[in-house]
Amino acid sequence: MNKLERRLAEVLAIAMVGDGVVTLLQPKRHVSLWRAGPEPWRGSMQALERRPLITAALGGLEAAAGLWLASRMRLSRS
């Protein structure tokens, strides 16, 4: 993995952790920000908004996946 790829992976990991934590703490509010888009997408967001415990759990999983990804990054002198 080159330096650019490592940086992009780190940015992705940070975004996943942040988004996951916000979703975990405020599931209904956060999902409501994503209502716009094609009908299948809007239907998915409405379903998640109606099920805040599932949405919060998915946020926790996203944060955990981001932490896992960040932990996979290794320091390199290149």
N, C-alpha and C positions, 0 to 999 in steps of 0.2 A: 504494500500500500504506500503510495507516494505521499508527500507532504500535503498536497491539496486534498487528496482523498481523506487523509486523517483529519484535516481541519473540517471538512464537510461532514464527516461522521460525528465529530465532536459537536458541531452546531446542531445536527439532527438530534443527538442524544440530549443536549441541553433543552431544545425545544420540546422534546417528548416529555422530559421530566416536568418542565414548567406547565405544559398543557395538561398533563396527567394530574398534577397536584391541584390545579384550578378546577378541573372537572371533578376530582374527588371531593373537594370542599364545597363547590357550588354547582352541582350537576345541572339543575334546571336552567339557571341563568346562563351558564356557559353554552349549553346546547342551543338555547334560544338564539344565540348569535349566528348560528349556522343554518337557519331556516330557509334561506334563499337558495334557489337552484332548480334543477329539473324535478318533476313530480316524484320520481322514486327516491331522490335524495331528501326532499321535504318530508315525505312519508317516514323515512328512517329517522330523521331528526324529531318528528312529532312523537314517534314511538319511544325514542330515548327520553324525551321530555316527560312523557307520562310515566316513565319507570326510573325515577331518580336513583334508587338503590343499585339497579343494574348499571346505570350510567356512571355512578360513582365507582363501582367495582371496576368497570372498564378503564376509568381514569387511573385508578390505582395500578392496574396492570400495565397501562401505558407508561406511567412513571417508573415502575419496576423495570420494564423493558429498556427505557432510556438509561437508567442506572446501570443495567447490565451492559448495554452498548458502551457506555462511558468507561466501565471497568475493563473492557476489552482493549481499550486504547493503550498502547505501549509507548513509552518515551523512546525517541530515536534521535541520534545526534546528526542525522542527515538533513 
